[in-house]
């Protein structure tokens, strides 16, 4: 499985030779070789395999600890994405990076407008320049259109045009179809092949094996920071790729982190707390149905673009443009807002902890009691004694470090900030708790504690939904796992009888 060092860069558009990168004591990449010619070369692997780190090194956003980068036979080193861009490497990131209230021209030519002799923007010339960029990949849209009024596929193609406007020789596409419909995906595939025909080498990152097999010339599989193989597409089928991604002999990494949890028995289930039928959300969810039982930890897992996070947003009242039926405790439930959801008995730990979970300027203690203010207030004044009792009791339970309730929460580590957000719902009398990617960006020790807290809450009778793209972790914590693939339920996994690899295979087929 170890890579052999590549000794020549002859004939390669780019070559990454023996690249290693570690964060702390953990290797994100270990001795990885990757080469690119005039082709569509796809990189695949499950979360944490090293895909993002590899392309960040190529883009100059990260620096390798070991190894060498060659471009057109010459050794290069990029200290920033700008340097990489100036050298002919461009990237279209998974998350759209546009200004929805501005025109296509303004998005394409930001800092590059055409000016007249009076040093004012020449809008006619600027629109004409933008139009030439659009025509390069046959996009027939007026450059004066407002970006936010375009479809997601059109916005994605504008990002392609923007990247190509810098005349790159290498274009990196990170999950470019994750949020697109089947029809829109086909449009993107056509454009990717068109870009390749213009002598641009394409690095394509995706979890969707069907598109990988139809688009790619070669595929590189990464697993746990190591390259498993690089092969021509004609040598491979879908099952071979899946086996390489998950590893046929691989055991769960989290078995050494998480203690075995007592799973709820299928035979002892009572009437569901939640009954969800035919949940639909435009472009993201299609006829999703499931039940949630008292004291159950129900996992939702899938790869990027699967729609798993949208389920939590609907139930918590964040996303309201959905159709379908939600029955909560025998009655129809219409979450009109997060406030209404909290009143009904729902708690929610968001994926984006820093922007949506904590209030960074407030203390740890105040963040913890946010959801319980009504219970500790009299005539608008907080009962300090009751507040401190709740905070101290919860801090003992979550093992917060440091145990300083009056410290600003943004001074804590990522793992302890996450514990603080979870503690908010421990202090509240909730019935259903929703955790979206609860261990993202936290250390190994914090992962174990967070999942232990989740199991404790379930054992007390709370119903818990854990949404995670970390297949191994959710396999260890959940009583059941519902797997989504492109917004649809691909299947259900019983962790007592099936492996996490089975869930991953459903997610990418």
VOSE-294983 format. One record per atom (N, C-alpha, C): x, y, z; residue in three letters. Coordinates in steps of 0.2 Angstrom, whole numbers, plus 5000, padded with zeros to 4 digits. Example, Ala and Ser with C-alpha at 12.3 -4.5 7.8 and 13.67 -1.06 7.14 Angstrom:
// VOSE-294983
506649725039Ala/506249785039Ala/506649845039Ala/506449895035Ser/506849955036Ser/506450005039Ser/
This chain:
// VOSE-294983
500449945000Unk/500050005000Unk/500450065000Unk/501150065002Unk/501550125002Unk/501750144995Unk/501750214994Unk/501950234988Unk/502650224986Unk/502850214980Unk/503450224978Unk/503650294976Unk/504150324977Unk/504350394975Unk/504350394968Unk/504050444965Unk/504150454958Unk/504750494956Unk/505150474952Unk/505850504951Unk/505850554945Unk/505350554941Unk/505350604935Unk/504650634935Unk/504750704933Unk/504150744931Unk/504050754924Unk/504450724920Unk/504450734913Unk/503750714910Unk/503450754906Unk/502750744903Unk/502250754908Unk/502350784914Unk/501750794918Unk/501650864919Unk/500950884919Unk/500750954920Unk/500950974927Unk/500850924932Unk/501050944938Unk/501150874942Unk/501650874946Unk/501850814950Unk/501950834957Unk/501550794962Unk/501650804969Unk/502050734971Unk/502650744973Unk/503150694975Unk/503250684982Unk/502950624985Unk/503150604992Unk/502850654997Unk/502250684996Unk/502050735000Unk/501750705007Unk/501950745012Unk/501750725019Unk/501550785022Unk/501050785026Unk/500750845030Unk/500450815036Unk/500650845042Unk/500350815048Unk/500050875052Unk/499550865056Unk/499350925061Unk/499350895068Unk/499750925072Unk/499850895078Unk/500250825077Unk/500050775080Unk/500350705079Unk/499950665074Unk/499550695070Unk/499150655066Unk/499350675059Unk/499450625055Unk/499650635048Unk/498950645043Unk/498950695040Unk/498350705035Unk/498550675028Unk/499250675027Unk/499550645021Unk/500150615023Unk/500250555020Unk/500950525022Unk/501250495015Unk/501750525013Unk/502050495007Unk/501650495001Unk/501250534999Unk/500750534994Unk/501150564987Unk/501050524982Unk/501250544975Unk/500550554971Unk/500650604967Unk/500050624963Unk/500250664957Unk/500050634951Unk/500350664945Unk/499750684940Unk/499750734936Unk/499250754932Unk/499450774925Unk/499150744920Unk/499250764913Unk/498650804910Unk/498650804904Unk/498050834901Unk/497450784901Unk/497050784906Unk/496550734908Unk/496150764913Unk/495550724914Unk/495150734920Unk/495350674925Unk/495650704931Unk/495950654936Unk/495550664942Unk/495150614944Unk/494750614950Unk/495150594956Unk/494950624962Unk/495250604968Unk/494650584972Unk/494650524975Unk/494050494979Unk/494350474986Unk/493950474991Unk/494050444997Unk/493550465002Unk/493450435008Unk/492950455013Unk/493250515016Unk/492850545021Unk/492950605025Unk/493650585029Unk/494150635028Unk/494750625032Unk/495250585028Unk/495150565022Unk/495550535018Unk/496150575016Unk/496150635016Unk/496650685014Unk/496550715007Unk/495950715004Unk/495850744998Unk/495950824998Unk/495550855003Unk/495650925004Unk/496350955005Unk/496650915010Unk/497350935011Unk/497850935005Unk/497750885001Unk/498150874995Unk/498050934990Unk/497450954989Unk/497251004984Unk/497451074987Unk/497351074994Unk/497651144997Unk/498351154996Unk/498751094997Unk/499451104996Unk/499651124989Unk/499251094984Unk/499351114977Unk/499151184976Unk/498651204979Unk/498451274978Unk/498851324983Unk/499251304987Unk/499651354991Unk/499351374997Unk/498751344999Unk/498351365005Unk/498651325011Unk/499051265010Unk/499451235015Unk/500151215012Unk/500551215017Unk/501251195015Unk/501451125017Unk/501751085013Unk/501851015015Unk/502451015020Unk/502450965024Unk/503050955029Unk/503550925025Unk/503450875021Unk/503950845017Unk/503650835009Unk/504150825005Unk/503950814998Unk/504050874993Unk/503950864987Unk/504150914982Unk/503550924977Unk/503450984974Unk/502950994969Unk/503351014963Unk/503150984957Unk/503451004951Unk/502851024946Unk/503051074942Unk/502551094937Unk/502951104931Unk/502651074926Unk/502951074919Unk/503751054920Unk/503951004924Unk/504650984925Unk/505051024929Unk/504751084932Unk/505151124936Unk/504851124943Unk/505351124948Unk/505151124955Unk/504851194957Unk/504251194960Unk/503951254962Unk/503651244970Unk/503551304972Unk/503251314979Unk/502851374980Unk/502251364982Unk/501751414982Unk/501551434989Unk/501751494991Unk/501551514998Unk/500851544999Unk/500451544994Unk/499751564994Unk/499351544988Unk/498751544989Unk/498351534983Unk/498451584977Unk/498551644979Unk/498751694974Unk/499351674970Unk/499851654973Unk/500451634969Unk/500251574965Unk/499851524967Unk/499651464963Unk/499251484957Unk/498851534958Unk/498451564953Unk/498851594948Unk/499351634950Unk/499751664945Unk/500151624941Unk/500251564944Unk/500651504941Unk/500251464936Unk/499551474936Unk/499151444931Unk/498751384934Unk/498651394941Unk/498151344944Unk/497551374947Unk/496951354946Unk/496351384948Unk/495951334951Unk/495551354956Unk/495051304959Unk/494351334960Unk/493851294959Unk/493151314961Unk/492951274967Unk/492851304972Unk/492751274979Unk/492051254979Unk/491851204983Unk/491251174984Unk/490651224986Unk/490851274990Unk/490351324992Unk/490451384988Unk/489851404985Unk/489951454980Unk/490151524984Unk/490651554980Unk/490951614983Unk/490751674979Unk/490151684978Unk/489951744974Unk/489551794978Unk/489351854975Unk/489051904978Unk/488351904975Unk/487851874978Unk/487151864975Unk/486751924972Unk/486951984976Unk/486652044974Unk/486952084968Unk/487552064966Unk/487852094961Unk/487752064954Unk/487952094948Unk/487852064942Unk/488452014941Unk/488351974935Unk/488851924933Unk/489451964932Unk/489452014928Unk/490052054927Unk/490452074933Unk/490052104938Unk/490352124944Unk/490652064948Unk/490352004947Unk/490651944950Unk/491251924947Unk/491251924940Unk/491851904936Unk/492451944936Unk/492252014936Unk/492852064936Unk/493052104942Unk/492852074948Unk/492952114954Unk/493752124954Unk/493952184955Unk/494652214955Unk/494952204948Unk/494552194943Unk/494852184936Unk/494352224931Unk/494052274933Unk/493552304928Unk/493952344923Unk/493652364918Unk/493952404912Unk/493752474914Unk/494252524913Unk/494152594915Unk/494252634909Unk/493852694909Unk/493952744904Unk/494552794905Unk/494552844901Unk/495152884902Unk/495052934908Unk/494452934911Unk/494352974917Unk/494352934923Unk/494652874922Unk/494752824928Unk/494052804931Unk/493552804927Unk/492952774929Unk/492852704926Unk/492452664929Unk/492252604926Unk/491952604920Unk/492152574915Unk/491852574908Unk/491452514908Unk/490752524909Unk/490352464910Unk/490252434903Unk/490252464898Unk/490152434891Unk/490752384890Unk/491352414891Unk/491952374890Unk/491952314895Unk/491752324901Unk/491752274906Unk/491252214904Unk/490652234902Unk/490152184901Unk/490452144895Unk/490752174890Unk/491052144884Unk/491552094886Unk/491952114891Unk/492452064893Unk/492152004897Unk/491752024901Unk/491351964905Unk/491051914900Unk/490751944894Unk/490451904889Unk/490951854886Unk/491551884885Unk/492051834882Unk/492251774886Unk/492251794893Unk/492351734898Unk/491751684898Unk/491151714897Unk/490551664897Unk/490551624891Unk/490751654885Unk/490751614879Unk/491251564878Unk/491751564882Unk/492351514882Unk/492051444884Unk/491551444888Unk/491251384889Unk/490451384887Unk/490351424882Unk/489651424879Unk/489051434884Unk/489151484888Unk/488651504893Unk/488251564890Unk/487651554888Unk/487251604885Unk/486851644890Unk/487151684894Unk/486751724899Unk/487051794898Unk/486551844899Unk/486851914899Unk/487251924905Unk/487851964904Unk/488251974910Unk/487952024914Unk/487452054912Unk/487052104917Unk/486552074921Unk/486452014921Unk/486051974925Unk/486251974932Unk/485751984937Unk/485951974944Unk/486151904946Unk/486651894950Unk/486951824951Unk/486451784955Unk/486151814960Unk/485651784964Unk/485051754961Unk/484851784955Unk/484251764951Unk/484451704947Unk/485051684946Unk/485151624942Unk/485051554946Unk/484951504942Unk/484951434945Unk/485651414949Unk/485651364953Unk/486251344956Unk/486751324951Unk/486451284946Unk/486951264940Unk/487251324936Unk/486851374935Unk/487051434932Unk/487651464936Unk/487451474942Unk/487951504947Unk/488651464947Unk/488551394947Unk/489151354947Unk/489551364941Unk/489251374935Unk/489551384929Unk/489851444928Unk/489551494931Unk/489951564932Unk/490551554936Unk/490551514941Unk/491151504945Unk/491751474940Unk/491451424936Unk/491951394931Unk/492251454927Unk/491851494924Unk/492051544919Unk/492551594923Unk/492351604929Unk/492851654933Unk/493551624934Unk/493551554936Unk/494151524936Unk/494551524930Unk/494251504924Unk/494551504918Unk/494751574915Unk/494451624918Unk/494651694916Unk/495351714917Unk/495651674922Unk/496351684924Unk/496851634919Unk/496551604914Unk/496951564909Unk/497351514913Unk/497051474917Unk/497451424921Unk/497551364916Unk/498151324918Unk/498251264914Unk/498051204919Unk/497851214925Unk/497551164929Unk/496951194933Unk/496451154933Unk/495851184936Unk/495551124941Unk/495551144947Unk/495251094953Unk/494551114954Unk/494151054954Unk/493451064955Unk/493251024961Unk/493051054966Unk/492851024973Unk/492151014973Unk/491850954972Unk/491150934973Unk/490750984969Unk/490850994963Unk/490451044959Unk/489751024958Unk/489550964959Unk/488850944957Unk/488450924964Unk/488750944970Unk/488450914976Unk/487750944977Unk/487551004975Unk/486951034976Unk/486451034970Unk/486651004964Unk/486351014958Unk/485850954957Unk/485350964953Unk/484850914950Unk/485250874945Unk/484950814943Unk/485250764938Unk/485350804931Unk/484850844929Unk/484850884923Unk/485450934923Unk/485450964929Unk/485951014930Unk/486650984930Unk/486750924933Unk/487350894933Unk/487650874926Unk/487150854922Unk/487350834915Unk/487650904911Unk/487350954913Unk/487651024910Unk/488351034912Unk/488451024919Unk/489151024921Unk/489650984918Unk/489450914917Unk/489850864914Unk/490050884907Unk/489550914904Unk/489750934897Unk/490250994897Unk/490251034902Unk/490651094902Unk/491351074904Unk/491351024909Unk/492050994911Unk/492450964906Unk/492050924901Unk/492450894896Unk/492650954891Unk/492251004890Unk/492451054886Unk/493051094888Unk/493051104895Unk/493651134898Unk/494351084896Unk/494251024897Unk/494850974896Unk/495050984888Unk/494550994884Unk/494750994877Unk/495051064875Unk/495051104880Unk/495451174879Unk/496151164882Unk/496451104883Unk/497051094885Unk/497151114893Unk/496651114896Unk/496651124904Unk/496551054907Unk/497051044912Unk/497050984915Unk/496550994921Unk/496150944922Unk/495650954928Unk/495750904933Unk/495750924939Unk/495750884945Unk/495050884948Unk/494650824948Unk/493950824950Unk/493850784956Unk/493550814961Unk/493450784968Unk/492650774969Unk/492550714970Unk/491750694971Unk/491750634975Unk/491150624978Unk/490950564981Unk/490450524977Unk/490250554971Unk/489750514967Unk/490150474962Unk/490050414963Unk/490450364959Unk/490250354952Unk/489550364951Unk/489350364944Unk/489650424939Unk/489650484942Unk/489950534938Unk/490750524938Unk/491050504943Unk/491750484943Unk/491950434937Unk/491550384937Unk/491650334931Unk/491550354924Unk/491050404924Unk/490850424917Unk/491350484915Unk/491550524919Unk/491950584918Unk/492750574917Unk/492950524922Unk/493750524923Unk/494150484918Unk/494750514917Unk/495250474913Unk/495650424918Unk/495750454924Unk/496050414929Unk/495750434936Unk/495850384941Unk/495650394947Unk/496150384952Unk/496250424957Unk/496650414963Unk/496250404969Unk/496350344973Unk/496050334979Unk/496450354985Unk/496250394990Unk/496550404996Unk/496250375002Unk/496550345006Unk/496250325013Unk/496750335018Unk/496450365023Unk/496850385030Unk/497550415028Unk/497550465023Unk/498150505022Unk/498650465017Unk/498450405015Unk/498950375010Unk/498550355003Unk/499050354998Unk/498750334992Unk/498650264991Unk/498050244989Unk/497950164988Unk/498150144981Unk/497950184977Unk/498150174970Unk/497950234965Unk/498250234959Unk/498050274954Unk/497950234948Unk/497350234945Unk/497250184939Unk/496850214934Unk/496950194928Unk/496450214922Unk/495750194923Unk/495250234921Unk/494650214922Unk/494350144919Unk/494750134914Unk/494550064910Unk/494750004914Unk/495150014919Unk/495349954924Unk/494949944930Unk/494449994931Unk/494049994937Unk/493249984936Unk/492949954941Unk/492249964941Unk/492049994948Unk/491350004949Unk/491150034955Unk/491350004962Unk/491249934962Unk/491449894968Unk/492149894969Unk/492649894965Unk/493349904966Unk/493449964969Unk/493150024967Unk/493250084970Unk/493050094977Unk/492450064978Unk/492150064985Unk/492650024990Unk/492849964987Unk/493349924992Unk/493949964993Unk/494249994988Unk/494850034990Unk/494750094994Unk/494150124994Unk/493950184998Unk/493950165005Unk/493550105007Unk/493350085014Unk/493850035016Unk/494250005012Unk/494749955014Unk/494349885017Unk/494449835014Unk/494149775015Unk/494349745022Unk/494949765024Unk/495149735031Unk/495149795036Unk/494849845035Unk/494849905039Unk/494349905045Unk/494649915051Unk/494149915057Unk/494049985059Unk/493549995063Unk/493350065064Unk/493850095069Unk/494050155067Unk/494550195071Unk/494350215077Unk/493650225078Unk/493350245084Unk/493250195089Unk/493450135088Unk/493350085093Unk/493850095098Unk/494350125097Unk/494850145102Unk/494650205106Unk/494150245103Unk/493950305106Unk/493350295111Unk/492850265108Unk/492250265111Unk/492150195114Unk/491850195120Unk/491650135124Unk/491050105120Unk/490950035121Unk/490350005118Unk/489750035121Unk/489250055118Unk/488650085121Unk/488050035120Unk/487650035125Unk/487049985125Unk/486550015120Unk/486449975115Unk/485949995109Unk/485249975111Unk/484750015109Unk/484050005110Unk/483849945106Unk/483449905109Unk/483249845106Unk/482649855101Unk/482649825095Unk/482049845091Unk/481449815094Unk/481449765098Unk/480849735101Unk/480549775106Unk/480949825109Unk/480749855115Unk/480449925113Unk/480449945107Unk/480250015104Unk/479550025106Unk/479350085108Unk/478750105110Unk/478450145104Unk/477850185105Unk/477650225099Unk/478150275098Unk/478150295091Unk/478650345089Unk/478550415092Unk/479050445094Unk/479050515096Unk/478850565090Unk/479250545084Unk/479150585078Unk/479050535072Unk/478550555068Unk/478350515062Unk/478450565056Unk/478950555052Unk/479050595046Unk/478850555040Unk/478450585036Unk/478250555030Unk/478250605024Unk/478650575019Unk/478750605012Unk/478950685013Unk/479550685016Unk/479850755017Unk/480150775011Unk/479950835008Unk/480250855002Unk/480550925003Unk/481150945000Unk/481451005000Unk/481751014993Unk/481551064989Unk/481751084983Unk/482551074982Unk/482751024977Unk/483351014975Unk/483750974981Unk/483450964987Unk/483850934992Unk/483650874995Unk/482950864996Unk/482650804999Unk/482050784995Unk/482050714994Unk/481550684990Unk/481150624994Unk/480550634996Unk/480150584999Unk/480550545005Unk/480750585009Unk/481150555015Unk/480650545021Unk/480650475023Unk/480150455028Unk/480550415033Unk/480350425040Unk/480750395045Unk/480350405052Unk/480450355057Unk/480150365063Unk/480750375068Unk/480650415074Unk/481050425079Unk/480750395086Unk/481050355090Unk/480750325095Unk/481050355102Unk/480650345107Unk/480950375114Unk/481550335116Unk/482050375118Unk/482650345120Unk/483150325115Unk/482950335109Unk/483350315103Unk/483850365101Unk/484450345099Unk/484950385095Unk/484850365088Unk/484550405084Unk/484450395077Unk/484950435073Unk/485350395069Unk/485950425065Unk/485650445058Unk/485850495055Unk/485850515048Unk/486550525045Unk/486650485040Unk/487350495037Unk/487250495029Unk/487750525026Unk/487850535019Unk/488450575017Unk/488550585011Unk/489150625009Unk/488950695007Unk/489350735005Unk/489150805003Unk/488650804998Unk/488150844999Unk/487550854995Unk/487050804996Unk/487050765001Unk/486550705002Unk/485950735005Unk/485950795008Unk/485350825011Unk/485250815019Unk/485750775022Unk/485650755029Unk/485550815034Unk/485950875032Unk/485850935037Unk/485150965036Unk/484850955030Unk/484250995029Unk/483650965034Unk/483750895036Unk/483250865040Unk/483250905047Unk/483850915050Unk/483850955056Unk/483551025056Unk/483751055050Unk/483551125049Unk/482751135048Unk/482451085045Unk/481751085045Unk/481351075052Unk/481651025055Unk/481351005062Unk/481451065067Unk/481951105066Unk/482051155071Unk/481751225068Unk/481451225063Unk/481151285060Unk/481551335057Unk/482151315055Unk/482551355051Unk/482451355044Unk/482251295041Unk/482051285034Unk/481351275034Unk/480951315031Unk/480251305031Unk/479851295024Unk/480251295018Unk/480051285012Unk/480051215010Unk/479651175014Unk/479651105013Unk/478951075012Unk/478851015010Unk/478250985010Unk/478350915013Unk/477750885015Unk/477750825019Unk/477450835026Unk/477350775029Unk/477050775036Unk/477550755041Unk/477450795047Unk/477850785053Unk/477350785059Unk/477350725062Unk/476950705068Unk/477350705074Unk/477250745079Unk/477650745085Unk/477150735091Unk/477250675094Unk/476850655100Unk/476150655098Unk/476050625092Unk/475350615090Unk/474950665086Unk/475250725086Unk/474950785083Unk/475450815078Unk/475050845073Unk/475450875067Unk/475850935070Unk/476550935068Unk/476950985070Unk/477251025064Unk/477151095065Unk/477351135060Unk/477851185063Unk/478451175062Unk/478951215065Unk/479051285062Unk/478651335064Unk/478651395061Unk/479351435062Unk/479651425067Unk/480351465069Unk/480751425074Unk/481351435075Unk/481751405080Unk/481451415087Unk/481151475088Unk/480851485095Unk/480251445096Unk/479851435091Unk/479251385092Unk/479551315093Unk/480051295089Unk/480351225090Unk/480551215097Unk/480851265100Unk/481151265107Unk/480551255112Unk/480051295111Unk/479451285115Unk/479051215114Unk/479151185108Unk/478851125107Unk/479251065111Unk/479851085112Unk/480351035115Unk/480951005111Unk/481051045106Unk/481651025102Unk/482251065104Unk/482851035103Unk/483451065104Unk/483951055098Unk/484351095097Unk/484751095090Unk/485451115091Unk/485951075090Unk/486651095090Unk/486851095082Unk/487051165080Unk/487151165073Unk/487851145071Unk/487951135064Unk/488551115061Unk/489051165062Unk/488851235061Unk/489351285061Unk/489351315068Unk/489751285072Unk/489751305079Unk/489951375081Unk/490451405077Unk/490651475078Unk/490151525076Unk/489851515071Unk/489351565068Unk/488651555070Unk/488451495072Unk/487751485074Unk/487651455080Unk/488151425084Unk/488051395090Unk/488251435096Unk/488751465096Unk/488951505102Unk/488851585101Unk/488751615106Unk/488851695106Unk/489551705109Unk/490051725105Unk/490751725107Unk/490851775112Unk/490551835112Unk/490651885117Unk/490351865124Unk/489951815125Unk/489651805131Unk/490051745135Unk/489951745141Unk/490251695145Unk/490051625144Unk/490451575146Unk/490251505146Unk/489551495149Unk/489551525155Unk/488951515159Unk/488251545156Unk/488351605153Unk/487751635149Unk/487551595143Unk/488051565140Unk/487951525134Unk/487551465136Unk/487751435141Unk/487451375144Unk/486651385145Unk/486551445149Unk/485851445151Unk/485351485146Unk/485651505140Unk/485251535135Unk/484551505134Unk/484551435134Unk/483851405132Unk/483451395138Unk/483751415144Unk/483351405150Unk/483151475154Unk/483251525150Unk/483151595153Unk/482451595157Unk/481951575153Unk/481251575156Unk/481151545163Unk/481551485163Unk/481551445170Unk/481851475175Unk/482351525174Unk/482751555179Unk/482651625180Unk/482151655177Unk/481951725177Unk/481351745181Unk/481351795184Unk/480651815188Unk/480651895186Unk/480051905183Unk/479951975180Unk/480452005176Unk/480751965172Unk/481351995168Unk/482051995171Unk/482051975178Unk/482751975181Unk/482951905182Unk/483551885181Unk/483851815181Unk/483951805189Unk/483751745191Unk/483851725198Unk/484551695198Unk/485051735200Unk/485751715200Unk/485951645203Unk/485551635209Unk/485651575213Unk/485451515208Unk/484851525205Unk/484651465201Unk/485051455195Unk/485351515192Unk/485751515186Unk/486351475188Unk/486751495194Unk/487351465195Unk/487251385197Unk/486651365200Unk/486551295201Unk/486551255195Unk/486151285190Unk/486151245184Unk/486851245180Unk/487151305180Unk/487851305177Unk/488251255180Unk/488351255187Unk/488851215190Unk/488651135189Unk/488051125189Unk/487751055188Unk/487951025181Unk/487851075177Unk/487951045170Unk/488651045168Unk/489051095171Unk/489851085170Unk/490151025173Unk/489851005178Unk/490150945181Unk/489950885176Unk/489350885173Unk/489150835169Unk/489550825163Unk/489750885160Unk/490050885153Unk/490850885154Unk/491050895160Unk/491850895161Unk/492150955157Unk/491851015157Unk/492151065154Unk/492851085156Unk/493251105152Unk/493951125154Unk/494151185150Unk/494351245154Unk/494351245161Unk/493651255164Unk/493551245170Unk/492951245173Unk/492851315176Unk/492751365171Unk/492751435173Unk/492151465170Unk/491551465173Unk/490951485170Unk/490851555168Unk/491351605170Unk/491351675169Unk/491851685163Unk/492151635161Unk/492651645155Unk/492251655149Unk/492451695144Unk/492151705138Unk/492251635134Unk/491651615131Unk/491651545128Unk/492151545122Unk/492351605118Unk/492751595113Unk/493451585115Unk/493651585121Unk/494251575124Unk/494451495125Unk/493851455124Unk/493951385125Unk/494151355118Unk/494451295119Unk/494551255113Unk/493951235109Unk/494051215103Unk/493451195099Unk/492951145102Unk/493351095105Unk/492951035109Unk/492551065115Unk/492851105119Unk/492551135124Unk/491951185123Unk/492051215117Unk/491551255115Unk/490951215113Unk/491051155109Unk/490551115108Unk/490151085114Unk/490551065119Unk/490251045125Unk/489751095128Unk/489951165127Unk/489551215130Unk/488951225126Unk/488951215120Unk/488351215116Unk/487851155118Unk/488151095118Unk/487751035121Unk/487451055128Unk/487851085132Unk/487651095139Unk/487051135139Unk/486951185134Unk/486351225134Unk/485751185134Unk/485751125130Unk/485151085130Unk/485051035135Unk/485551025139Unk/485550985145Unk/485151025150Unk/485251095150Unk/484951135155Unk/484251145154Unk/484051125148Unk/483351135146Unk/482951075145Unk/482351075147Unk/481951015147Unk/481650995140Unk/482150975136Unk/481950955129Unk/481750885128Unk/481350875123Unk/481050805121Unk/481450775115Unk/481650815111Unk/482050795105Unk/482650835104Unk/483250805103Unk/483850845102Unk/484150825096Unk/484350875092Unk/484650865085Unk/485350885085Unk/485850845084Unk/486550865083Unk/486750855076Unk/486950915073Unk/487250915066Unk/488050915066Unk/488350865064Unk/489050855064Unk/489350875071Unk/489150845077Unk/489350865083Unk/490050855085Unk/490450825081Unk/491150815083Unk/491650845077Unk/491350885073Unk/491750925068Unk/492250975071Unk/492850965070Unk/493451005072Unk/493551005080Unk/493450945083Unk/493650935090Unk/494150875090Unk/494450875096Unk/494950825097Unk/494650755099Unk/495150705099Unk/494950635100Unk/494550635107Unk/494850665112Unk/494650655119Unk/493950685119Unk/493850745116Unk/493150775116Unk/492650735112Unk/492850705107Unk/492350665103Unk/492050605108Unk/492550575112Unk/492250525116Unk/491750555121Unk/491950615124Unk/491550645129Unk/490850665126Unk/490850695120Unk/490250715117Unk/489750655116Unk/490050605113Unk/489650545112Unk/489350515118Unk/489750515123Unk/489550485130Unk/488950525132Unk/489050595132Unk/488450635134Unk/487850625130Unk/487850615123Unk/487350595119Unk/486950535122Unk/487350485123Unk/487050415125Unk/486750425132Unk/487050465137Unk/486750475143Unk/486050515142Unk/486050555138Unk/485350595137Unk/484850545134Unk/485050505130Unk/484550455127Unk/484350405132Unk/484850385137Unk/484650335142Unk/484150365147Unk/484150435147Unk/483650465151Unk/482950475148Unk/482950445142Unk/482250445138Unk/482250495133Unk/482750545132Unk/482650595126Unk/482750555120Unk/482450585115Unk/482550555108Unk/483050595104Unk/483550565101Unk/484150605099Unk/484250585091Unk/484350635087Unk/484550635080Unk/485250655080Unk/485650615077Unk/486350635076Unk/486450635068Unk/486650695066Unk/486850695059Unk/487550705058Unk/487850655054Unk/488550655053Unk/488750625047Unk/489350655044Unk/489650625038Unk/490250585040Unk/490350575047Unk/490850535049Unk/490550465050Unk/490550415045Unk/490250355045Unk/490450305051Unk/491150305053Unk/491350265058Unk/491150285065Unk/491150355066Unk/490850375073Unk/490150365074Unk/489750375069Unk/489050375069Unk/488850295070Unk/489250255067Unk/489050185068Unk/489150165075Unk/489650195078Unk/489750175085Unk/489250205090Unk/488950255088Unk/488450295093Unk/487750275092Unk/487550265086Unk/486850265084Unk/486550195085Unk/485850195087Unk/485450135087Unk/485250105080Unk/485150155076Unk/485050145069Unk/485350205065Unk/485450185058Unk/485750235054Unk/485350245047Unk/485050295046Unk/484750305040Unk/485250345035Unk/485350315029Unk/485850335024Unk/485450375019Unk/485650435017Unk/485450475012Unk/485950475006Unk/485650475000Unk/486050474994Unk/485650524989Unk/485950584988Unk/485650634984Unk/484950644986Unk/484850654992Unk/484250674995Unk/483650624996Unk/483850564994Unk/483350504995Unk/483650455000Unk/483150425003Unk/483450375008Unk/483650315004Unk/484350295005Unk/484650245001Unk/484550175005Unk/484450185011Unk/484350115015Unk/484450135023Unk/484350085027Unk/484450085034Unk/484950035036Unk/485350055041Unk/485850015043Unk/485749995051Unk/485849935053Unk/485849915060Unk/486549905062Unk/486749955066Unk/487549945068Unk/487649885072Unk/487249845075Unk/487349785078Unk/487549725073Unk/487249735067Unk/487349685062Unk/487749695056Unk/487749765055Unk/488149785049Unk/488749835050Unk/489149835046Unk/489749875047Unk/489649955044Unk/490049995046Unk/490050065044Unk/490150065036Unk/490550025034Unk/490750025027Unk/490050005023Unk/489649975026Unk/488949955022Unk/488550025021Unk/488650065026Unk/488250135026Unk/488650175021Unk/489250175021Unk/489650215016Unk/489550195009Unk/489450125008Unk/489350105001Unk/488650124999Unk/488150125003Unk/487450155001Unk/487550224999Unk/487950265003Unk/487950335002Unk/488250354995Unk/488650314993Unk/489050334987Unk/488850294980Unk/488350254981Unk/488150214975Unk/487650254971Unk/
